């Protein structure tokens, strides 16, 4: 799995309530049209004039496909170029279950007495 963190800078006169509504609409659109997306937390930080999201993807290819999509291009046209960070997900907790890379146990081979259960 891979993560993408995206932060847009809002204008000084941003309407934060309208932006919150926009993010809810965006979330509904993304959840039905975005292959490989495990989860998203769309965020607002008025004190820093930032908004964006933390995304977890099945693969980096899925993240890259989103960044080429019309939906993404529309967000960039509307809000400008954001700061973008990418990273491999080492472990992910979803509703109390720990998910981790399929080859984790092979890489760890014997270094821990108890292996966690997982969903791959």
C-alpha positions in Angstrom: 0.0 0.0 0.0 1.0 3.6 -0.6 0.1 6.9 1.0 -0.3 10.3 -0.5 -0.6 13.5 1.6 -1.9 16.5 -0.3 -2.1 20.1 1.1 -3.6 23.1 -0.7 -3.0 26.6 0.5 -6.3 28.5 0.9 -6.6 32.2 0.0 -6.7 34.6 3.0 -10.4 35.2 2.5 -11.3 31.5 2.2 -14.9 30.5 3.0 -14.1 27.6 5.3 -17.7 26.4 5.6 -18.1 26.3 1.9 -14.8 24.4 1.6 -16.0 21.9 4.2 -19.1 21.3 2.1 -17.0 20.9 -1.0 -14.8 18.3 0.7 -17.9 16.2 1.6 -19.1 16.3 -2.0 -15.6 15.4 -3.2 -15.5 12.5 -0.8 -18.8 11.1 -2.2 -17.5 11.5 -5.8 -14.1 9.9 -4.9 -15.6 6.9 -3.1 -17.5 5.8 -6.2 -15.0 6.7 -8.9 -11.5 6.0 -7.6 -10.0 2.6 -8.1 -7.5 1.3 -5.5 -8.4 3.9 -2.9 -8.5 2.3 0.6 -9.2 5.4 2.6 -9.1 9.1 2.7 -9.3 11.7 5.4 -10.1 15.1 3.9 -8.8 17.8 6.2 -9.1 21.5 6.9 -6.7 23.6 9.0 -7.9 27.2 8.9 -5.2 28.3 11.4 -2.6 27.3 8.7 -4.7 28.2 5.7 -4.4 24.6 4.5 -6.8 21.9 3.4 -6.3 18.6 1.6 -6.2 15.0 2.4 -4.4 11.9 3.5 -5.0 9.0 1.0 -4.1 5.3 1.3 -3.9 3.4 -2.0 -3.6 -0.2 -2.9 -0.6 0.7 -5.1 1.5 3.6 -6.2 0.0 3.1 -9.7 -3.5 3.7 -8.3 -2.3 6.9 -6.7 -0.6 8.0 -10.0 -3.8 7.2 -12.0 -5.8 9.5 -9.6 -3.3 12.3 -10.1 -3.9 12.0 -13.9 -7.7 11.9 -13.5 -10.2 14.6 -14.5 -11.4 14.8 -10.9 -7.9 15.6 -9.8 -7.3 18.1 -12.6 -10.5 19.8 -11.6 -9.3 20.2 -8.0 -6.0 21.7 -9.2 -7.7 24.1 -11.6 -10.0 25.2 -8.7 -7.4 25.4 -5.9 -4.0 25.7 -7.5 -1.0 23.3 -7.3 -0.8 21.6 -3.8 2.2 20.2 -1.9 2.3 16.5 -2.4 4.1 13.8 -0.3 4.3 10.1 -1.1 5.3 7.2 1.0 5.1 3.4 1.3 2.6 2.3 4.0 4.5 0.1 6.5 1.4 -0.8 8.5 -2.2 0.3 8.4 -5.0 -0.1 11.0 -8.5 -0.4 9.7 -11.4 -0.9 12.1 -9.0 -2.6 14.6 -7.3 -4.9 12.1 -3.7 -4.4 11.3 -2.8 -4.6 7.6 0.8 -4.9 6.4 2.8 -5.9 3.3 2.3 -9.5 2.3 6.0 -10.2 2.5 6.3 -8.8 6.1 6.6 -12.2 7.8 9.3 -13.3 5.4 11.3 -10.1 6.0 10.8 -10.4 9.8 11.6 -14.1 9.9 12.0 -15.0 13.5 12.8 -11.6 14.9 9.6 -11.5 17.0 8.2 -14.3 19.1 4.5 -13.4 18.3 3.3 -12.5 14.8 0.3 -10.3 14.5 -2.7 -11.6 12.6 -3.5 -9.6 9.5 -5.6 -9.2 6.4 -3.4 -8.8 3.3 
